[in-house]
Amino acid sequence: MDTKYAVSPAQAAAFDTEQLRQHFLIGSLMQAGQVQLAYTFDDRMIAGGAQPGTQPLALPNPAHLRAAFFWKGVKWASSTWVAPAP
């Protein structure tokens, strides 16, 4: 899981483009045959992507969650499913 740590507004105002990308951009969520997760301290949110390949995918339970399973204690969730092009 990629972790994005919080920065102060004063720090962010002084960032150049590369630093903004490093601290805020969540990229590469869709990887064939993998579940990718990113945790952001700014929003206390986990963003993720899952792109099944030829094998079923298991939803990981990262240590950051400190929960018995991934969905335990989730207050709100949204999912978007995109079917592969025919």
Secondary structure, DSSP 8 states (H G I E B T S, - for coil): -EEE----HHHHHT--HHHHHHHH-------BTEEEEEEETTTTEEEEEEE--SS-------GGG-SSSTTTT-------------
